[in-house]
Amino acid sequence: MQTLFFTIKEWNRFDWNKQQVLTKKYAVILTDYKTRKEKMLQVLNQINFKNFNKGIEGFNKIVQQFGNSMGSLTREMSKDIEKSNKESESRERKNKENLDKIWGKRD
């Protein structure tokens, strides 16, 4: 039986039927295949745990800054809403007075 070598990317280009035919006729070896355990170990080896804590602290600071900015934005918006409500009340009062001047007071 002849042996064929493929990378995972090359192997995935074939549809399922073609893969079945190739595996029946040839001994197929995937050259860059890694088990789940090998993938996990590779990821863990890439992480430098000394700097990991610094990264988490930096991320925490960013989240706190975002929370603070959202808090200040909320306070500004609530002040604007209160101001708008006061202005609308005064406009409503002026409109009523103007209507009373035009149409006369109703008793």
QUIHUBEL-V858837 format. One record per residue. N is the residue number from 1. PSI is psi in degrees with one decimal (999 if undefined). OMEGA is omega as a letter, one per 30 degrees, with the letter a starting at -180 (999 if undefined). Layout:
<<N:PSI:OMEGA> <N:PSI:OMEGA>>
This chain:
<<1:130.6:a> <2:145.9:a> <3:134.2:l> <4:139.5:a> <5:130.2:l> <6:150.8:l> <7:167.1:a> <8:-41.0:a> <9:-44.4:l> <10:-41.9:a> <11:-38.0:a> <12:-14.0:l> <13:-27.9:l> <14:144.0:l> <15:172.7:a> <16:-41.2:a> <17:-42.4:l> <18:-39.9:l> <19:-40.4:l> <20:-43.1:l> <21:-44.0:a> <22:-40.6:a> <23:-25.8:l> <24:-34.7:a> <25:-31.3:a> <26:162.5:l> <27:108.5:a> <28:129.5:l> <29:125.3:l> <30:115.8:a> <31:-33.9:a> <32:23.1:l> <33:134.1:l> <34:140.3:l> <35:167.4:l> <36:-39.6:a> <37:-43.3:l> <38:-39.4:l> <39:-43.1:l> <40:-43.6:l> <41:-37.5:l> <42:-43.1:l> <43:-43.9:a> <44:-34.3:l> <45:-25.7:l> <46:-21.6:a> <47:127.2:l> <48:106.7:a> <49:-19.4:l> <50:-40.3:a> <51:-13.1:a> <52:-42.8:l> <53:-39.8:l> <54:-39.6:l> <55:-41.5:l> <56:-41.2:l> <57:-42.2:l> <58:-42.8:l> <59:-40.7:l> <60:-42.4:l> <61:-41.6:l> <62:-42.3:l> <63:-40.2:l> <64:-42.4:l> <65:-41.1:l> <66:-43.2:l> <67:-42.0:l> <68:-42.7:a> <69:-36.2:l> <70:-36.1:l> <71:-44.0:l> <72:-36.6:l> <73:-40.6:l> <74:-42.2:l> <75:-43.1:l> <76:-43.1:a> <77:-38.2:l> <78:-36.9:l> <79:-42.9:l> <80:-38.6:l> <81:-42.8:l> <82:-43.5:l> <83:-43.7:l> <84:-40.4:l> <85:-42.5:l> <86:-42.5:l> <87:-38.8:l> <88:-35.8:l> <89:-43.5:a> <90:-38.0:l> <91:-40.5:l> <92:-42.0:l> <93:-44.6:l> <94:-40.6:l> <95:-40.8:l> <96:-42.3:l> <97:-43.2:l> <98:-40.7:l> <99:-37.8:l> <100:-38.6:l> <101:-39.3:a> <102:-48.2:a> <103:-11.1:a> <104:154.8:a> <105:142.4:l> <106:138.9:a> <107:999:999>>
